Structures are given as C-alpha cells and as structure tokens.
Amino acid sequence: MIANICHNLPADFRPGSEREREQRAMESLKWHLRELEPDDRSALWVQTELDDFGYDYRPLLPQHVRDRLTQQ
C-alpha cells in the first residue's frame, strides 16, 4: 500500500531546486488523493499522515470525497 503511494517519489525528488522537487511531490500526492476513495486503506493512511503534519489537503479532493469526509 505504501509502496503504491510512494512509487513516483524517487522521480519527484530528482535533482532540481527544492521548490521544483516539492511541486513534483505535491502533484503526485494530489493525484493519489483524487483517485482514492475515502474508505480505501491507502486513502486512510494518507489522510492520517497529512492530518499528523497539519496539512489541509481537503481542497485537493473531489467534492464527493470531501462530502464523505465531512460526514465522518
């Protein structure tokens, strides 16, 4: 599960400025967040990790996923 989520990170962190690497990693993470359903184990892991960091990822999610998270 974690390997699937992190699959693109080595390429995302390839040489470049810190800002470029951060942007590439964020785009990969956004893609995963858009594709995962909120009750998926991978989605729950990502959600927990981002919550622990205090990152507000909800604006990146599709509306139907945000709605389901709000109801929890």
Predicted model as a PDB file, atoms N, CA, C, CB and O in Angstrom, pLDDT in the B-factor column:
MODEL        1                                                                  
ATOM      1  N   MET A   1       0.827  -1.185   0.000  1.00 59.00           N  
ATOM      2  CA  MET A   1       0.000   0.000   0.000  1.00 59.00           C  
ATOM      3  C   MET A   1       0.877   1.256   0.000  1.00 59.00           C  
ATOM      4  CB  MET A   1      -0.944  -0.006   1.211  1.00 59.00           C  
ATOM      5  O   MET A   1       0.692   2.143  -0.834  1.00 59.00           O  
ATOM      6  N   ILE A   2       1.816   1.330   0.921  1.00 68.00           N  
ATOM      7  CA  ILE A   2       2.682   2.495   0.996  1.00 68.00           C  
ATOM      8  C   ILE A   2       3.557   2.578  -0.246  1.00 68.00           C  
ATOM      9  CB  ILE A   2       3.546   2.449   2.262  1.00 68.00           C  
ATOM     10  O   ILE A   2       3.811   3.667  -0.760  1.00 68.00           O  
ATOM     11  N   ALA A   3       4.021   1.420  -0.730  1.00 74.00           N  
ATOM     12  CA  ALA A   3       4.847   1.411  -1.938  1.00 74.00           C  
ATOM     13  C   ALA A   3       4.080   1.990  -3.119  1.00 74.00           C  
ATOM     14  CB  ALA A   3       5.316  -0.015  -2.260  1.00 74.00           C  
ATOM     15  O   ALA A   3       4.656   2.716  -3.929  1.00 74.00           O  
ATOM     16  N   ASN A   4       2.808   1.686  -3.230  1.00 67.00           N  
ATOM     17  CA  ASN A   4       1.989   2.214  -4.317  1.00 67.00           C  
ATOM     18  C   ASN A   4       1.896   3.738  -4.222  1.00 67.00           C  
ATOM     19  CB  ASN A   4       0.581   1.584  -4.287  1.00 67.00           C  
ATOM     20  O   ASN A   4       2.009   4.437  -5.228  1.00 67.00           O  
ATOM     21  N   ILE A   5       1.693   4.231  -3.036  1.00 68.00           N  
ATOM     22  CA  ILE A   5       1.577   5.672  -2.832  1.00 68.00           C  
ATOM     23  C   ILE A   5       2.895   6.370  -3.131  1.00 68.00           C  
ATOM     24  CB  ILE A   5       1.133   5.978  -1.400  1.00 68.00           C  
ATOM     25  O   ILE A   5       2.913   7.457  -3.709  1.00 68.00           O  
ATOM     26  N   CYS A   6       4.000   5.739  -2.735  1.00 74.00           N  
ATOM     27  CA  CYS A   6       5.328   6.358  -2.853  1.00 74.00           C  
ATOM     28  C   CYS A   6       6.035   6.034  -4.163  1.00 74.00           C  
ATOM     29  CB  CYS A   6       6.193   5.919  -1.706  1.00 74.00           C  
ATOM     30  O   CYS A   6       7.180   6.441  -4.359  1.00 74.00           O  
ATOM     31  N   HIS A   7       5.383   5.319  -5.050  1.00 76.00           N  
ATOM     32  CA  HIS A   7       6.004   4.841  -6.280  1.00 76.00           C  
ATOM     33  C   HIS A   7       6.734   5.937  -7.060  1.00 76.00           C  
ATOM     34  CB  HIS A   7       4.958   4.218  -7.158  1.00 76.00           C  
ATOM     35  O   HIS A   7       7.847   5.709  -7.535  1.00 76.00           O  
ATOM     36  N   ASN A   8       6.148   7.088  -7.197  1.00 74.00           N  
ATOM     37  CA  ASN A   8       6.733   8.164  -8.008  1.00 74.00           C  
ATOM     38  C   ASN A   8       7.684   9.073  -7.245  1.00 74.00           C  
ATOM     39  CB  ASN A   8       5.643   8.992  -8.596  1.00 74.00           C  
ATOM     40  O   ASN A   8       8.328   9.931  -7.848  1.00 74.00           O  
ATOM     41  N   LEU A   9       7.783   8.904  -5.939  1.00 73.00           N  
ATOM     42  CA  LEU A   9       8.587   9.847  -5.168  1.00 73.00           C  
ATOM     43  C   LEU A   9      10.057   9.895  -5.574  1.00 73.00           C  
ATOM     44  CB  LEU A   9       8.493   9.507  -3.725  1.00 73.00           C  
ATOM     45  O   LEU A   9      10.622  10.988  -5.602  1.00 73.00           O  
ATOM     46  N   PRO A  10      10.714   8.769  -5.893  1.00 77.00           N  
ATOM     47  CA  PRO A  10      12.121   8.912  -6.314  1.00 77.00           C  
ATOM     48  C   PRO A  10      12.288   9.846  -7.511  1.00 77.00           C  
ATOM     49  CB  PRO A  10      12.701   7.549  -6.657  1.00 77.00           C  
ATOM     50  O   PRO A  10      13.215  10.655  -7.542  1.00 77.00           O  
ATOM     51  N   ALA A  11      11.412   9.739  -8.478  1.00 79.00           N  
ATOM     52  CA  ALA A  11      11.491  10.643  -9.633  1.00 79.00           C  
ATOM     53  C   ALA A  11      11.105  12.062  -9.233  1.00 79.00           C  
ATOM     54  CB  ALA A  11      10.579  10.148 -10.775  1.00 79.00           C  
ATOM     55  O   ALA A  11      11.664  13.030  -9.750  1.00 79.00           O  
ATOM     56  N   ASP A  12      10.156  12.187  -8.321  1.00 76.00           N  
ATOM     57  CA  ASP A  12       9.744  13.516  -7.881  1.00 76.00           C  
ATOM     58  C   ASP A  12      10.880  14.258  -7.187  1.00 76.00           C  
ATOM     59  CB  ASP A  12       8.549  13.413  -6.949  1.00 76.00           C  
ATOM     60  O   ASP A  12      10.971  15.483  -7.265  1.00 76.00           O  
ATOM     61  N   PHE A  13      11.737  13.515  -6.515  1.00 75.00           N  
ATOM     62  CA  PHE A  13      12.832  14.130  -5.779  1.00 75.00           C  
ATOM     63  C   PHE A  13      14.138  14.166  -6.567  1.00 75.00           C  
ATOM     64  CB  PHE A  13      13.047  13.396  -4.490  1.00 75.00           C  
ATOM     65  O   PHE A  13      15.205  14.373  -5.989  1.00 75.00           O  
ATOM     66  N   ARG A  14      14.062  13.967  -7.884  1.00 81.00           N  
ATOM     67  CA  ARG A  14      15.272  14.033  -8.706  1.00 81.00           C  
ATOM     68  C   ARG A  14      15.872  15.438  -8.603  1.00 81.00           C  
ATOM     69  CB  ARG A  14      14.957  13.671 -10.195  1.00 81.00           C  
ATOM     70  O   ARG A  14      15.211  16.364  -8.132  1.00 81.00           O  
ATOM     71  N   PRO A  15      17.104  15.595  -9.037  1.00 82.00           N  
ATOM     72  CA  PRO A  15      17.769  16.895  -8.890  1.00 82.00           C  
ATOM     73  C   PRO A  15      16.948  18.057  -9.461  1.00 82.00           C  
ATOM     74  CB  PRO A  15      19.122  16.855  -9.569  1.00 82.00           C  
ATOM     75  O   PRO A  15      16.260  17.929 -10.474  1.00 82.00           O  
ATOM     76  N   GLY A  16      17.047  19.137  -8.800  1.00 82.00           N  
ATOM     77  CA  GLY A  16      16.351  20.369  -9.163  1.00 82.00           C  
ATOM     78  C   GLY A  16      16.294  21.233  -7.925  1.00 82.00           C  
ATOM     79  O   GLY A  16      16.827  20.862  -6.879  1.00 82.00           O  
ATOM     80  N   SER A  17      15.669  22.353  -8.029  1.00 86.00           N  
ATOM     81  CA  SER A  17      15.559  23.216  -6.855  1.00 86.00           C  
ATOM     82  C   SER A  17      14.623  22.571  -5.836  1.00 86.00           C  
ATOM     83  CB  SER A  17      15.049  24.630  -7.251  1.00 86.00           C  
ATOM     84  O   SER A  17      13.823  21.696  -6.168  1.00 86.00           O  
ATOM     85  N   GLU A  18      14.740  23.014  -4.612  1.00 84.00           N  
ATOM     86  CA  GLU A  18      13.863  22.489  -3.559  1.00 84.00           C  
ATOM     87  C   GLU A  18      12.401  22.719  -3.922  1.00 84.00           C  
ATOM     88  CB  GLU A  18      14.186  23.149  -2.200  1.00 84.00           C  
ATOM     89  O   GLU A  18      11.553  21.854  -3.705  1.00 84.00           O  
ATOM     90  N   ARG A  19      12.121  23.871  -4.466  1.00 86.00           N  
ATOM     91  CA  ARG A  19      10.745  24.210  -4.862  1.00 86.00           C  
ATOM     92  C   ARG A  19      10.243  23.275  -5.965  1.00 86.00           C  
ATOM     93  CB  ARG A  19      10.668  25.677  -5.341  1.00 86.00           C  
ATOM     94  O   ARG A  19       9.093  22.839  -5.926  1.00 86.00           O  
ATOM     95  N   GLU A  20      11.093  22.966  -6.944  1.00 86.00           N  
ATOM     96  CA  GLU A  20      10.700  22.053  -8.027  1.00 86.00           C  
ATOM     97  C   GLU A  20      10.407  20.658  -7.483  1.00 86.00           C  
ATOM     98  CB  GLU A  20      11.804  21.980  -9.100  1.00 86.00           C  
ATOM     99  O   GLU A  20       9.417  20.034  -7.864  1.00 86.00           O  
ATOM    100  N   ARG A  21      11.269  20.170  -6.593  1.00 82.00           N  
ATOM    101  CA  ARG A  21      11.056  18.841  -6.009  1.00 82.00           C  
ATOM    102  C   ARG A  21       9.772  18.816  -5.191  1.00 82.00           C  
ATOM    103  CB  ARG A  21      12.253  18.434  -5.129  1.00 82.00           C  
ATOM    104  O   ARG A  21       9.004  17.857  -5.265  1.00 82.00           O  
ATOM    105  N   GLU A  22       9.542  19.856  -4.422  1.00 81.00           N  
ATOM    106  CA  GLU A  22       8.329  19.939  -3.618  1.00 81.00           C  
ATOM    107  C   GLU A  22       7.085  19.949  -4.520  1.00 81.00           C  
ATOM    108  CB  GLU A  22       8.360  21.200  -2.727  1.00 81.00           C  
ATOM    109  O   GLU A  22       6.098  19.277  -4.222  1.00 81.00           O  
ATOM    110  N   GLN A  23       7.135  20.695  -5.597  1.00 82.00           N  
ATOM    111  CA  GLN A  23       5.998  20.784  -6.512  1.00 82.00           C  
ATOM    112  C   GLN A  23       5.707  19.428  -7.155  1.00 82.00           C  
ATOM    113  CB  GLN A  23       6.267  21.837  -7.597  1.00 82.00           C  
ATOM    114  O   GLN A  23       4.549  19.022  -7.248  1.00 82.00           O  
ATOM    115  N   ARG A  24       6.761  18.724  -7.600  1.00 82.00           N  
ATOM    116  CA  ARG A  24       6.565  17.403  -8.206  1.00 82.00           C  
ATOM    117  C   ARG A  24       5.965  16.427  -7.202  1.00 82.00           C  
ATOM    118  CB  ARG A  24       7.896  16.854  -8.743  1.00 82.00           C  
ATOM    119  O   ARG A  24       5.055  15.671  -7.541  1.00 82.00           O  
ATOM    120  N   ALA A  25       6.465  16.438  -5.973  1.00 79.00           N  
ATOM    121  CA  ALA A  25       5.937  15.538  -4.946  1.00 79.00           C  
ATOM    122  C   ALA A  25       4.479  15.874  -4.642  1.00 79.00           C  
ATOM    123  CB  ALA A  25       6.786  15.623  -3.659  1.00 79.00           C  
ATOM    124  O   ALA A  25       3.662  14.970  -4.468  1.00 79.00           O  
ATOM    125  N   MET A  26       4.146  17.157  -4.575  1.00 78.00           N  
ATOM    126  CA  MET A  26       2.759  17.560  -4.309  1.00 78.00           C  
ATOM    127  C   MET A  26       1.828  17.120  -5.428  1.00 78.00           C  
ATOM    128  CB  MET A  26       2.669  19.076  -4.126  1.00 78.00           C  
ATOM    129  O   MET A  26       0.702  16.700  -5.166  1.00 78.00           O  
ATOM    130  N   GLU A  27       2.284  17.212  -6.666  1.00 80.00           N  
ATOM    131  CA  GLU A  27       1.442  16.776  -7.782  1.00 80.00           C  
ATOM    132  C   GLU A  27       1.175  15.277  -7.713  1.00 80.00           C  
ATOM    133  CB  GLU A  27       2.101  17.132  -9.121  1.00 80.00           C  
ATOM    134  O   GLU A  27       0.059  14.834  -7.988  1.00 80.00           O  
ATOM    135  N   SER A  28       2.183  14.496  -7.351  1.00 78.00           N  
ATOM    136  CA  SER A  28       1.972  13.051  -7.189  1.00 78.00           C  
ATOM    137  C   SER A  28       0.971  12.774  -6.080  1.00 78.00           C  
ATOM    138  CB  SER A  28       3.301  12.338  -6.889  1.00 78.00           C  
ATOM    139  O   SER A  28       0.068  11.952  -6.234  1.00 78.00           O  
ATOM    140  N   LEU A  29       1.140  13.460  -4.971  1.00 76.00           N  
ATOM    141  CA  LEU A  29       0.237  13.260  -3.845  1.00 76.00           C  
ATOM    142  C   LEU A  29      -1.178  13.687  -4.208  1.00 76.00           C  
ATOM    143  CB  LEU A  29       0.726  14.035  -2.621  1.00 76.00           C  
ATOM    144  O   LEU A  29      -2.137  12.999  -3.858  1.00 76.00           O  
ATOM    145  N   LYS A  30      -1.323  14.797  -4.896  1.00 75.00           N  
ATOM    146  CA  LYS A  30      -2.655  15.246  -5.319  1.00 75.00           C  
ATOM    147  C   LYS A  30      -3.322  14.191  -6.194  1.00 75.00           C  
ATOM    148  CB  LYS A  30      -2.561  16.585  -6.080  1.00 75.00           C  
ATOM    149  O   LYS A  30      -4.514  13.919  -6.050  1.00 75.00           O  
ATOM    150  N   TRP A  31      -2.546  13.598  -7.104  1.00 76.00           N  
ATOM    151  CA  TRP A  31      -3.116  12.574  -7.981  1.00 76.00           C  
ATOM    152  C   TRP A  31      -3.650  11.423  -7.152  1.00 76.00           C  
ATOM    153  CB  TRP A  31      -2.070  12.067  -8.991  1.00 76.00           C  
ATOM    154  O   TRP A  31      -4.765  10.960  -7.392  1.00 76.00           O  
ATOM    155  N   HIS A  32      -2.883  10.951  -6.185  1.00 72.00           N  
ATOM    156  CA  HIS A  32      -3.346   9.851  -5.339  1.00 72.00           C  
ATOM    157  C   HIS A  32      -4.580  10.245  -4.542  1.00 72.00           C  
ATOM    158  CB  HIS A  32      -2.237   9.406  -4.391  1.00 72.00           C  
ATOM    159  O   HIS A  32      -5.515   9.454  -4.417  1.00 72.00           O  
ATOM    160  N   LEU A  33      -4.593  11.438  -4.013  1.00 73.00           N  
ATOM    161  CA  LEU A  33      -5.746  11.865  -3.230  1.00 73.00           C  
ATOM    162  C   LEU A  33      -7.003  11.956  -4.084  1.00 73.00           C  
ATOM    163  CB  LEU A  33      -5.467  13.205  -2.576  1.00 73.00           C  
ATOM    164  O   LEU A  33      -8.098  11.659  -3.606  1.00 73.00           O  
ATOM    165  N   ARG A  34      -6.858  12.359  -5.330  1.00 71.00           N  
ATOM    166  CA  ARG A  34      -8.026  12.459  -6.217  1.00 71.00           C  
ATOM    167  C   ARG A  34      -8.556  11.086  -6.601  1.00 71.00           C  
ATOM    168  CB  ARG A  34      -7.670  13.247  -7.478  1.00 71.00           C  
ATOM    169  O   ARG A  34      -9.757  10.920  -6.817  1.00 71.00           O  
ATOM    170  N   GLU A  35      -7.664  10.097  -6.688  1.00 71.00           N  
ATOM    171  CA  GLU A  35      -8.048   8.776  -7.171  1.00 71.00           C  
ATOM    172  C   GLU A  35      -8.582   7.852  -6.075  1.00 71.00           C  
ATOM    173  CB  GLU A  35      -6.874   8.130  -7.834  1.00 71.00           C  
ATOM    174  O   GLU A  35      -9.306   6.904  -6.378  1.00 71.00           O  
ATOM    175  N   LEU A  36      -8.245   8.105  -4.824  1.00 69.00           N  
ATOM    176  CA  LEU A  36      -8.604   7.202  -3.749  1.00 69.00           C  
ATOM    177  C   LEU A  36      -9.970   7.539  -3.169  1.00 69.00           C  
ATOM    178  CB  LEU A  36      -7.554   7.240  -2.664  1.00 69.00           C  
ATOM    179  O   LEU A  36     -10.337   8.706  -3.034  1.00 69.00           O  
ATOM    180  N   GLU A  37     -10.698   6.510  -2.836  1.00 69.00           N  
ATOM    181  CA  GLU A  37     -11.954   6.698  -2.126  1.00 69.00           C  
ATOM    182  C   GLU A  37     -11.637   6.844  -0.644  1.00 69.00           C  
ATOM    183  CB  GLU A  37     -12.940   5.509  -2.383  1.00 69.00           C  
ATOM    184  O   GLU A  37     -10.660   6.266  -0.169  1.00 69.00           O  
ATOM    185  N   PRO A  38     -12.445   7.608   0.101  1.00 63.00           N  
ATOM    186  CA  PRO A  38     -12.099   7.897   1.491  1.00 63.00           C  
ATOM    187  C   PRO A  38     -12.096   6.672   2.403  1.00 63.00           C  
ATOM    188  CB  PRO A  38     -13.050   8.906   2.036  1.00 63.00           C  
ATOM    189  O   PRO A  38     -11.477   6.719   3.466  1.00 63.00           O  
ATOM    190  N   ASP A  39     -12.757   5.585   2.031  1.00 70.00           N  
ATOM    191  CA  ASP A  39     -12.738   4.399   2.883  1.00 70.00           C  
ATOM    192  C   ASP A  39     -11.678   3.390   2.435  1.00 70.00           C  
ATOM    193  CB  ASP A  39     -14.111   3.740   2.888  1.00 70.00           C  
ATOM    194  O   ASP A  39     -11.581   2.303   3.003  1.00 70.00           O  
ATOM    195  N   ASP A  40     -10.896   3.738   1.435  1.00 76.00           N  
ATOM    196  CA  ASP A  40      -9.798   2.903   0.963  1.00 76.00           C  
ATOM    197  C   ASP A  40      -8.667   2.951   1.997  1.00 76.00           C  
ATOM    198  CB  ASP A  40      -9.295   3.374  -0.444  1.00 76.00           C  
ATOM    199  O   ASP A  40      -8.384   4.014   2.549  1.00 76.00           O  
ATOM    200  N   ARG A  41      -8.021   1.814   2.263  1.00 79.00           N  
ATOM    201  CA  ARG A  41      -6.942   1.771   3.260  1.00 79.00           C  
ATOM    202  C   ARG A  41      -5.821   2.746   2.916  1.00 79.00           C  
ATOM    203  CB  ARG A  41      -6.377   0.352   3.369  1.00 79.00           C  
ATOM    204  O   ARG A  41      -5.267   3.397   3.802  1.00 79.00           O  
ATOM    205  N   SER A  42      -5.490   2.846   1.641  1.00 74.00           N  
ATOM    206  CA  SER A  42      -4.441   3.777   1.227  1.00 74.00           C  
ATOM    207  C   SER A  42      -4.850   5.213   1.526  1.00 74.00           C  
ATOM    208  CB  SER A  42      -4.133   3.614  -0.271  1.00 74.00           C  
ATOM    209  O   SER A  42      -4.054   6.008   2.025  1.00 74.00           O  
ATOM    210  N   ALA A  43      -6.098   5.530   1.216  1.00 72.00           N  
ATOM    211  CA  ALA A  43      -6.589   6.884   1.464  1.00 72.00           C  
ATOM    212  C   ALA A  43      -6.574   7.193   2.951  1.00 72.00           C  
ATOM    213  CB  ALA A  43      -8.005   7.058   0.900  1.00 72.00           C  
ATOM    214  O   ALA A  43      -6.216   8.299   3.355  1.00 72.00           O  
ATOM    215  N   LEU A  44      -6.958   6.229   3.759  1.00 76.00           N  
ATOM    216  CA  LEU A  44      -6.965   6.452   5.201  1.00 76.00           C  
ATOM    217  C   LEU A  44      -5.549   6.672   5.730  1.00 76.00           C  
ATOM    218  CB  LEU A  44      -7.618   5.268   5.919  1.00 76.00           C  
ATOM    219  O   LEU A  44      -5.335   7.492   6.623  1.00 76.00           O  
ATOM    220  N   TRP A  45      -4.588   5.938   5.176  1.00 79.00           N  
ATOM    221  CA  TRP A  45      -3.201   6.128   5.605  1.00 79.00           C  
ATOM    222  C   TRP A  45      -2.714   7.523   5.224  1.00 79.00           C  
ATOM    223  CB  TRP A  45      -2.286   5.054   4.981  1.00 79.00           C  
ATOM    224  O   TRP A  45      -2.123   8.224   6.046  1.00 79.00           O  
ATOM    225  N   VAL A  46      -2.963   7.924   3.975  1.00 74.00           N  
ATOM    226  CA  VAL A  46      -2.558   9.258   3.522  1.00 74.00           C  
ATOM    227  C   VAL A  46      -3.228  10.321   4.386  1.00 74.00           C  
ATOM    228  CB  VAL A  46      -2.917   9.468   2.026  1.00 74.00           C  
ATOM    229  O   VAL A  46      -2.578  11.275   4.813  1.00 74.00           O  
ATOM    230  N   GLN A  47      -4.516  10.162   4.642  1.00 77.00           N  
ATOM    231  CA  GLN A  47      -5.258  11.120   5.446  1.00 77.00           C  
ATOM    232  C   GLN A  47      -4.651  11.245   6.842  1.00 77.00           C  
ATOM    233  CB  GLN A  47      -6.728  10.707   5.540  1.00 77.00           C  
ATOM    234  O   GLN A  47      -4.464  12.354   7.342  1.00 77.00           O  
ATOM    235  N   THR A  48      -4.348  10.124   7.463  1.00 83.00           N  
ATOM    236  CA  THR A  48      -3.766  10.133   8.810  1.00 83.00           C  
ATOM    237  C   THR A  48      -2.413  10.833   8.822  1.00 83.00           C  
ATOM    238  CB  THR A  48      -3.618   8.700   9.339  1.00 83.00           C  
ATOM    239  O   THR A  48      -2.137  11.647   9.702  1.00 83.00           O  
ATOM    240  N   GLU A  49      -1.568  10.512   7.840  1.00 81.00           N  
ATOM    241  CA  GLU A  49      -0.248  11.124   7.784  1.00 81.00           C  
ATOM    242  C   GLU A  49      -0.342  12.637   7.595  1.00 81.00           C  
ATOM    243  CB  GLU A  49       0.570  10.506   6.658  1.00 81.00           C  
ATOM    244  O   GLU A  49       0.358  13.395   8.267  1.00 81.00           O  
ATOM    245  N   LEU A  50      -1.206  13.071   6.682  1.00 79.00           N  
ATOM    246  CA  LEU A  50      -1.335  14.507   6.438  1.00 79.00           C  
ATOM    247  C   LEU A  50      -1.965  15.217   7.623  1.00 79.00           C  
ATOM    248  CB  LEU A  50      -2.160  14.760   5.185  1.00 79.00           C  
ATOM    249  O   LEU A  50      -1.593  16.346   7.942  1.00 79.00           O  
ATOM    250  N   ASP A  51      -2.921  14.559   8.280  1.00 84.00           N  
ATOM    251  CA  ASP A  51      -3.504  15.137   9.489  1.00 84.00           C  
ATOM    252  C   ASP A  51      -2.436  15.331  10.566  1.00 84.00           C  
ATOM    253  CB  ASP A  51      -4.639  14.241  10.020  1.00 84.00           C  
ATOM    254  O   ASP A  51      -2.407  16.354  11.250  1.00 84.00           O  
ATOM    255  N   ASP A  52      -1.559  14.332  10.704  1.00 86.00           N  
ATOM    256  CA  ASP A  52      -0.486  14.424  11.697  1.00 86.00           C  
ATOM    257  C   ASP A  52       0.448  15.604  11.413  1.00 86.00           C  
ATOM    258  CB  ASP A  52       0.316  13.121  11.728  1.00 86.00           C  
ATOM    259  O   ASP A  52       0.973  16.219  12.341  1.00 86.00           O  
ATOM    260  N   PHE A  53       0.652  15.915  10.141  1.00 81.00           N  
ATOM    261  CA  PHE A  53       1.501  17.046   9.765  1.00 81.00           C  
ATOM    262  C   PHE A  53       0.752  18.377   9.793  1.00 81.00           C  
ATOM    263  CB  PHE A  53       2.078  16.818   8.385  1.00 81.00           C  
ATOM    264  O   PHE A  53       1.363  19.440   9.688  1.00 81.00           O  
ATOM    265  N   GLY A  54      -0.564  18.313   9.934  1.00 84.00           N  
ATOM    266  CA  GLY A  54      -1.361  19.530   9.958  1.00 84.00           C  
ATOM    267  C   GLY A  54      -1.593  20.134   8.588  1.00 84.00           C  
ATOM    268  O   GLY A  54      -1.905  21.320   8.476  1.00 84.00           O  
ATOM    269  N   TYR A  55      -1.442  19.318   7.527  1.00 81.00           N  
ATOM    270  CA  TYR A  55      -1.612  19.816   6.165  1.00 81.00           C  
ATOM    271  C   TYR A  55      -3.084  19.734   5.749  1.00 81.00           C  
ATOM    272  CB  TYR A  55      -0.727  19.016   5.181  1.00 81.00           C  
ATOM    273  O   TYR A  55      -3.690  18.666   5.835  1.00 81.00           O  
ATOM    274  N   ASP A  56      -3.653  20.837   5.305  1.00 82.00           N  
ATOM    275  CA  ASP A  56      -5.047  20.864   4.862  1.00 82.00           C  
ATOM    276  C   ASP A  56      -5.129  20.429   3.404  1.00 82.00           C  
ATOM    277  CB  ASP A  56      -5.660  22.277   5.043  1.00 82.00           C  
ATOM    278  O   ASP A  56      -4.982  21.241   2.490  1.00 82.00           O  
ATOM    279  N   TYR A  57      -5.361  19.159   3.207  1.00 78.00           N  
ATOM    280  CA  TYR A  57      -5.417  18.565   1.874  1.00 78.00           C  
ATOM    281  C   TYR A  57      -6.827  18.523   1.309  1.00 78.00           C  
ATOM    282  CB  TYR A  57      -4.849  17.172   1.909  1.00 78.00           C  
ATOM    283  O   TYR A  57      -6.992  18.212   0.130  1.00 78.00           O  
ATOM    284  N   ARG A  58      -7.834  18.818   2.088  1.00 79.00           N  
ATOM    285  CA  ARG A  58      -9.222  18.653   1.635  1.00 79.00           C  
ATOM    286  C   ARG A  58      -9.562  19.436   0.362  1.00 79.00           C  
ATOM    287  CB  ARG A  58     -10.155  19.077   2.732  1.00 79.00           C  
ATOM    288  O   ARG A  58     -10.325  18.932  -0.462  1.00 79.00           O  
ATOM    289  N   PRO A  59      -9.024  20.652   0.168  1.00 80.00           N  
ATOM    290  CA  PRO A  59      -9.327  21.351  -1.088  1.00 80.00           C  
ATOM    291  C   PRO A  59      -8.828  20.617  -2.331  1.00 80.00           C  
ATOM    292  CB  PRO A  59      -8.726  22.730  -1.054  1.00 80.00           C  
ATOM    293  O   PRO A  59      -9.285  20.907  -3.437  1.00 80.00           O  
ATOM    294  N   LEU A  60      -7.908  19.682  -2.175  1.00 75.00           N  
ATOM    295  CA  LEU A  60      -7.383  18.928  -3.309  1.00 75.00           C  
ATOM    296  C   LEU A  60      -8.293  17.771  -3.712  1.00 75.00           C  
ATOM    297  CB  LEU A  60      -6.004  18.401  -2.981  1.00 75.00           C  
ATOM    298  O   LEU A  60      -8.147  17.207  -4.796  1.00 75.00           O  
ATOM    299  N   LEU A  61      -9.221  17.424  -2.845  1.00 76.00           N  
ATOM    300  CA  LEU A  61     -10.064  16.252  -3.068  1.00 76.00           C  
ATOM    301  C   LEU A  61     -11.274  16.578  -3.928  1.00 76.00           C  
ATOM    302  CB  LEU A  61     -10.519  15.674  -1.744  1.00 76.00           C  
ATOM    303  O   LEU A  61     -11.741  17.717  -3.942  1.00 76.00           O  
ATOM    304  N   PRO A  62     -11.788  15.572  -4.652  1.00 74.00           N  
ATOM    305  CA  PRO A  62     -13.040  15.780  -5.377  1.00 74.00           C  
ATOM    306  C   PRO A  62     -14.173  16.067  -4.382  1.00 74.00           C  
ATOM    307  CB  PRO A  62     -13.380  14.539  -6.255  1.00 74.00           C  
ATOM    308  O   PRO A  62     -14.105  15.660  -3.223  1.00 74.00           O  
ATOM    309  N   GLN A  63     -15.187  16.752  -4.833  1.00 81.00           N  
ATOM    310  CA  GLN A  63     -16.275  17.171  -3.945  1.00 81.00           C  
ATOM    311  C   GLN A  63     -16.930  15.987  -3.236  1.00 81.00           C  
ATOM    312  CB  GLN A  63     -17.325  17.938  -4.734  1.00 81.00           C  
ATOM    313  O   GLN A  63     -17.210  16.071  -2.040  1.00 81.00           O  
ATOM    314  N   HIS A  64     -17.180  14.885  -3.949  1.00 78.00           N  
ATOM    315  CA  HIS A  64     -17.868  13.754  -3.309  1.00 78.00           C  
ATOM    316  C   HIS A  64     -17.025  13.155  -2.186  1.00 78.00           C  
ATOM    317  CB  HIS A  64     -18.199  12.670  -4.349  1.00 78.00           C  
ATOM    318  O   HIS A  64     -17.570  12.638  -1.210  1.00 78.00           O  
ATOM    319  N   VAL A  65     -15.716  13.219  -2.315  1.00 73.00           N  
ATOM    320  CA  VAL A  65     -14.838  12.709  -1.256  1.00 73.00           C  
ATOM    321  C   VAL A  65     -14.841  13.687  -0.078  1.00 73.00           C  
ATOM    322  CB  VAL A  65     -13.384  12.495  -1.790  1.00 73.00           C  
ATOM    323  O   VAL A  65     -14.894  13.256   1.074  1.00 73.00           O  
ATOM    324  N   ARG A  66     -14.786  14.985  -0.345  1.00 78.00           N  
ATOM    325  CA  ARG A  66     -14.853  15.980   0.741  1.00 78.00           C  
ATOM    326  C   ARG A  66     -16.145  15.845   1.497  1.00 78.00           C  
ATOM    327  CB  ARG A  66     -14.716  17.406   0.195  1.00 78.00           C  
ATOM    328  O   ARG A  66     -16.154  15.945   2.724  1.00 78.00           O  
ATOM    329  N   ASP A  67     -17.242  15.620   0.795  1.00 82.00           N  
ATOM    330  CA  ASP A  67     -18.530  15.465   1.447  1.00 82.00           C  
ATOM    331  C   ASP A  67     -18.520  14.276   2.404  1.00 82.00           C  
ATOM    332  CB  ASP A  67     -19.632  15.298   0.407  1.00 82.00           C  
ATOM    333  O   ASP A  67     -19.021  14.367   3.525  1.00 82.00           O  
ATOM    334  N   ARG A  68     -17.950  13.167   1.956  1.00 76.00           N  
ATOM    335  CA  ARG A  68     -17.907  11.983   2.809  1.00 76.00           C  
ATOM    336  C   ARG A  68     -17.007  12.190   4.012  1.00 76.00           C  
ATOM    337  CB  ARG A  68     -17.436  10.780   2.016  1.00 76.00           C  
ATOM    338  O   ARG A  68     -17.320  11.706   5.100  1.00 76.00           O  
ATOM    339  N   LEU A  69     -15.910  12.887   3.848  1.00 72.00           N  
ATOM    340  CA  LEU A  69     -15.022  13.155   4.985  1.00 72.00           C  
ATOM    341  C   LEU A  69     -15.677  14.079   5.999  1.00 72.00           C  
ATOM    342  CB  LEU A  69     -13.711  13.767   4.503  1.00 72.00           C  
ATOM    343  O   LEU A  69     -15.473  13.931   7.204  1.00 72.00           O  
ATOM    344  N   THR A  70     -16.459  15.023   5.515  1.00 76.00           N  
ATOM    345  CA  THR A  70     -17.153  15.966   6.400  1.00 76.00           C  
ATOM    346  C   THR A  70     -18.184  15.239   7.255  1.00 76.00           C  
ATOM    347  CB  THR A  70     -17.834  17.080   5.580  1.00 76.00           C  
ATOM    348  O   THR A  70     -18.422  15.614   8.403  1.00 76.00           O  
ATOM    349  N   GLN A  71     -18.789  14.209   6.699  1.00 75.00           N  
ATOM    350  CA  GLN A  71     -19.819  13.449   7.416  1.00 75.00           C  
ATOM    351  C   GLN A  71     -19.228  12.540   8.496  1.00 75.00           C  
ATOM    352  CB  GLN A  71     -20.626  12.614   6.432  1.00 75.00           C  
ATOM    353  O   GLN A  71     -19.959  12.083   9.375  1.00 75.00           O  
ATOM    354  N   GLN A  72     -17.946  12.276   8.449  1.00 66.00           N  
ATOM    355  CA  GLN A  72     -17.327  11.371   9.427  1.00 66.00           C  
ATOM    356  C   GLN A  72     -17.206  12.006  10.776  1.00 66.00           C  
ATOM    357  CB  GLN A  72     -15.968  10.932   8.959  1.00 66.00           C  
ATOM    358  O   GLN A  72     -16.706  11.378  11.711  1.00 66.00           O  
TER     359      GLN A  72                                                      
ENDMDL                                                                          
END                                                                             
